[in-house]
Amino acid sequence: MSLTRSLQLLAVSAGIVAACPELHKRQSGGVTERTWLYENANDWARQDPAWETCQTGTQQSPLSLRVGESVSRLASGALLDIDYPTEMTGELTNWGYGPSYALDHAEGDYTTLPAITFSENGVNETVYLASWHTHTPSEHTVDGTSTKAELHFVHYTAAGKPRAVLGFRIDHGVENSTFFNQLPPMIPLNDTTTAVPGVVLNPMAAVQEVDNFDNFWTYQGSLTTPPCTEGKRWFVAQEVMSMSDEQMQALLKVSAFSARPSQELWNHAVEA
């Protein structure tokens, strides 16, 4: 493998590694095994002192949301401007719990990636889409009810730190999901070494499938995996993304249980 190709693989994997910090890129591609389990999610802080925030944090994710708490995308104080192109290229993998994807970009340069802008404390902030991955079932619940899966679009600052996530709850329906219909055959669950480069996707297809993200919940939260770092802005679409039974079965076939339990509401500033 050439040095140029090696650098490209490291760059496109950066989004998935930082979004799910427990994942480490192998020299030959793919991800290593994790040092924690979802079955022990309530004990993560006891497994490693560096994960103390998983237990003591005041803005932990995910949350159990309520229907009456969602807001309009253009509501005062809840600005969310999604500036995605209709085409992006990246590398498809399986992060050990389901499909994952990292966008191609020059190493260390996130500002060329698709962007969103949101308002926080009266200040507009722009962050960049570097990766996405799925969880099964959904991590966020609404009025205590989960969906079959959840898609996370993970956004980074220009300095390369994970900062904001767009969450799409997914359930089975009648029609195919246009977004997931773009994917090549998904990588099997236990294959964490295979990487499929050059996968072209339209990220706006996902946004359009949830009514253009016009209504959502937003709050101050955290990563949902160790080390559970806080300071992450969450936007969870109110509309549920729908996919056909066949698509859902294909997704579940390459996925494993990957939902952290809902966290207690504390300093999350829901709707902030």
C-alpha positions as CSV (number, residue, x, y, z in Angstrom):
1,M,0.0,0.0,0.0
2,S,1.4,3.4,-0.9
3,L,2.0,6.2,1.6
4,T,-0.6,8.3,-0.1
5,R,-3.3,5.6,0.2
6,S,-2.3,4.9,3.8
7,L,-2.8,8.6,4.7
8,Q,-6.2,8.6,2.9
9,L,-7.4,5.6,4.9
10,L,-6.3,7.3,8.1
11,A,-8.1,10.5,7.2
12,V,-11.4,8.9,6.2
13,S,-11.4,6.8,9.4
14,A,-11.0,9.8,11.7
15,G,-14.7,10.6,11.9
16,I,-15.7,7.1,13.1
17,V,-12.8,6.8,15.5
18,A,-13.6,10.1,17.2
19,A,-17.4,9.6,17.1
20,C,-17.0,6.2,18.8
21,P,-13.7,6.7,20.7
22,E,-13.3,3.1,21.6
23,L,-12.6,2.2,18.0
24,H,-9.1,2.2,16.8
25,K,-8.1,1.9,13.1
26,R,-6.0,-1.2,12.3
27,Q,-3.0,-0.8,10.1
28,S,-4.8,-2.8,7.5
29,G,-8.2,-1.1,7.9
30,G,-11.2,-1.9,10.0
31,V,-11.5,-1.5,13.8
32,T,-10.3,-3.4,16.9
33,E,-12.4,-5.0,19.6
34,R,-13.8,-2.7,22.3
35,T,-12.8,-2.9,25.9
36,W,-16.4,-2.4,27.2
37,L,-19.8,-4.0,26.6
38,Y,-23.3,-2.5,26.3
39,E,-24.4,-5.1,28.7
40,N,-22.2,-3.4,31.4
41,A,-23.2,0.2,30.5
42,N,-24.1,1.1,34.0
43,D,-20.7,0.1,35.2
44,W,-18.5,1.8,32.6
45,A,-17.1,4.3,35.1
46,R,-15.8,1.4,37.3
47,Q,-14.0,-0.2,34.4
48,D,-11.6,2.7,33.7
49,P,-11.0,5.9,35.8
50,A,-10.9,7.8,32.5
51,W,-14.6,7.0,32.0
52,E,-15.7,8.6,35.3
53,T,-17.9,11.1,33.4
54,C,-20.1,8.1,32.3
55,Q,-21.2,8.0,36.0
56,T,-20.7,11.6,37.3
57,G,-21.6,13.7,34.2
58,T,-24.5,16.1,34.3
59,Q,-25.2,16.1,30.6
60,Q,-25.1,12.5,29.7
61,S,-26.7,11.0,26.5
62,P,-29.1,9.6,25.4
63,L,-32.3,10.9,26.8
64,S,-35.9,9.9,26.9
65,L,-37.6,12.7,25.0
66,R,-41.2,13.9,25.1
67,V,-43.4,14.8,22.2
68,G,-44.3,18.3,23.5
69,E,-40.6,19.3,23.9
70,S,-39.7,19.4,20.2
71,V,-39.0,22.7,18.4
72,S,-39.1,24.1,14.9
73,R,-35.8,24.3,13.0
74,L,-36.2,28.1,12.6
75,A,-37.5,28.7,16.1
76,S,-35.9,31.5,18.1
77,G,-32.8,30.2,19.9
78,A,-32.8,26.9,18.0
79,L,-31.4,27.9,14.6
80,L,-30.2,24.8,12.6
81,D,-29.0,25.5,9.1
82,I,-28.1,22.3,7.2
83,D,-25.7,23.0,4.3
84,Y,-25.1,19.6,2.8
85,P,-24.2,18.9,-0.8
86,T,-26.1,16.2,-2.8
87,E,-22.9,14.1,-3.1
88,M,-20.2,12.9,-0.7
89,T,-17.6,10.2,-1.0
90,G,-16.3,8.0,1.9
91,E,-15.4,4.6,3.2
92,L,-18.0,2.1,4.5
93,T,-17.1,-0.3,7.4
94,N,-18.9,-2.1,10.2
95,W,-17.9,-0.7,13.6
96,G,-18.7,-4.0,15.3
97,Y,-22.3,-3.1,16.0
98,G,-23.6,-2.0,12.6
99,P,-22.8,0.0,9.5
100,S,-20.4,3.0,9.7
101,Y,-19.1,5.5,7.2
102,A,-16.3,8.1,7.2
103,L,-16.1,10.9,4.7
104,D,-13.0,11.4,2.5
105,H,-11.1,14.6,3.4
106,A,-7.5,15.8,3.6
107,E,-6.0,14.8,6.9
108,G,-6.6,17.4,9.5
109,D,-8.8,19.5,7.3
110,Y,-12.5,19.3,8.3
111,T,-13.6,22.6,6.8
112,T,-14.1,21.1,3.3
113,L,-16.8,18.7,4.6
114,P,-20.6,19.2,4.6
115,A,-21.6,21.6,7.3
116,I,-24.3,22.6,9.7
117,T,-24.6,25.9,11.6
118,F,-26.5,26.2,14.9
119,S,-27.0,28.8,17.5
120,E,-25.8,28.4,21.1
121,N,-26.0,31.1,23.7
122,G,-26.6,33.6,21.0
123,V,-23.5,32.6,19.0
124,N,-23.6,30.8,15.7
125,E,-21.3,27.8,15.3
126,T,-20.4,25.9,12.2
127,V,-19.3,22.2,12.4
128,Y,-18.6,19.6,9.8
129,L,-20.0,16.2,9.0
130,A,-17.1,13.6,9.2
131,S,-18.9,10.3,9.8
132,W,-22.1,8.4,10.5
133,H,-22.9,5.1,12.2
134,T,-26.0,3.3,13.4
135,H,-27.3,1.9,16.7
136,T,-29.9,-0.8,17.2
137,P,-32.4,-0.2,18.8
138,S,-32.6,3.6,18.9
139,E,-30.7,5.2,21.8
140,H,-33.2,8.1,22.1
141,T,-36.7,7.2,23.1
142,V,-39.8,9.3,22.8
143,D,-42.3,9.1,25.6
144,G,-40.5,5.9,26.6
145,T,-40.8,4.2,23.2
146,S,-37.8,3.2,21.1
147,T,-37.6,2.5,17.3
148,K,-35.7,-0.3,15.6
149,A,-32.6,1.7,15.0
150,E,-31.0,5.2,15.1
151,L,-28.6,6.9,12.6
152,H,-26.0,9.4,14.0
153,F,-24.5,12.1,11.7
154,V,-21.4,13.2,13.7
155,H,-20.0,16.7,13.2
156,Y,-16.6,18.1,14.1
157,T,-15.1,21.5,14.8
158,A,-12.5,22.9,12.4
159,A,-10.0,21.7,15.0
160,G,-11.1,18.1,14.7
161,K,-13.1,17.6,17.9
162,P,-16.6,15.9,17.8
163,R,-19.1,18.7,18.6
164,A,-22.6,18.0,17.4
165,V,-24.8,15.1,16.3
166,L,-27.9,14.8,14.1
167,G,-29.9,11.9,15.3
168,F,-32.4,10.0,13.0
169,R,-34.7,7.5,14.6
170,I,-35.4,4.6,12.2
171,D,-38.4,2.2,12.0
172,H,-39.8,-0.2,9.5
173,G,-42.4,0.9,6.9
174,V,-43.6,0.3,3.4
175,E,-41.3,2.2,1.1
176,N,-37.5,1.9,0.8
177,S,-35.3,4.5,2.4
178,T,-33.7,6.5,-0.3
179,F,-30.7,7.2,1.9
180,F,-30.0,3.5,2.8
181,N,-30.9,2.4,-0.8
182,Q,-27.6,4.1,-1.9
183,L,-25.4,1.7,0.1
184,P,-23.6,-1.2,-1.4
185,P,-24.1,-4.6,0.3
186,M,-23.5,-4.1,4.0
187,I,-20.4,-5.6,5.7
188,P,-21.2,-8.5,8.0
189,L,-21.4,-7.9,11.7
190,N,-18.2,-9.8,12.7
191,D,-16.1,-8.4,9.9
192,T,-14.4,-5.3,11.4
193,T,-11.4,-5.4,9.0
194,T,-13.1,-4.9,5.6
195,A,-13.4,-1.3,4.3
196,V,-15.2,-0.4,1.1
197,P,-13.7,2.9,-0.2
198,G,-15.2,5.2,-2.8
199,V,-18.9,4.9,-1.6
200,V,-20.8,7.9,-3.0
201,L,-23.9,9.0,-1.0
202,N,-26.3,11.9,-1.0
203,P,-26.5,13.0,2.7
204,M,-29.5,15.3,2.0
205,A,-31.6,12.1,1.3
206,A,-31.6,11.4,5.0
207,V,-32.6,14.9,5.9
208,Q,-35.4,14.9,3.3
209,E,-36.7,11.6,4.8
210,V,-37.4,13.4,8.1
211,D,-39.3,16.4,6.7
212,N,-36.1,18.3,6.1
213,F,-35.3,18.2,9.9
214,D,-37.9,20.9,10.3
215,N,-38.9,19.7,13.8
216,F,-36.5,18.3,16.3
217,W,-35.4,18.0,19.9
218,T,-32.1,19.7,20.9
219,Y,-30.1,19.6,24.1
220,Q,-26.6,19.7,25.6
221,G,-25.3,16.1,25.8
222,S,-22.4,13.7,25.5
223,L,-20.9,10.8,23.5
224,T,-23.0,7.7,24.2
225,T,-19.9,5.5,24.5
226,P,-16.9,5.7,26.8
227,P,-15.4,8.1,27.8
228,C,-18.9,9.7,27.6
229,T,-17.3,13.2,26.9
230,E,-19.8,16.0,27.4
231,G,-20.1,19.3,25.5
232,K,-21.9,17.8,22.5
233,R,-24.9,19.4,21.0
234,W,-27.6,17.0,20.0
235,F,-30.4,17.4,17.4
236,V,-32.8,14.5,17.2
237,A,-35.4,14.6,14.4
238,Q,-39.0,14.4,15.5
239,E,-40.0,12.6,12.2
240,V,-39.0,9.0,12.1
241,M,-37.0,7.8,9.1
242,S,-38.8,4.8,7.5
243,M,-37.4,1.9,5.6
244,S,-38.9,-1.2,4.0
245,D,-39.1,-4.5,5.9
246,E,-36.4,-5.9,3.6
247,Q,-34.0,-2.9,4.3
248,M,-34.7,-3.2,8.0
249,Q,-33.9,-6.9,8.0
250,A,-30.7,-6.3,6.1
251,L,-29.7,-3.6,8.6
252,L,-30.5,-5.8,11.6
253,K,-28.6,-8.8,10.1
254,V,-25.3,-6.8,10.3
255,S,-26.0,-5.1,13.6
256,A,-25.9,-6.0,17.3
257,F,-27.5,-4.4,20.4
258,S,-25.9,-1.0,20.8
259,A,-28.1,1.3,22.8
260,R,-26.9,2.9,26.0
261,P,-29.7,3.2,28.6
262,S,-31.5,6.5,28.8
263,Q,-29.8,8.9,31.2
264,E,-31.5,11.0,33.9
265,L,-32.4,14.6,32.9
266,W,-30.0,17.0,34.6
267,N,-28.2,20.0,33.1
268,H,-29.2,19.2,29.5
269,A,-31.0,22.4,28.7
270,V,-33.5,20.7,26.4
271,E,-34.6,23.1,23.7
272,A,-31.7,25.4,24.5
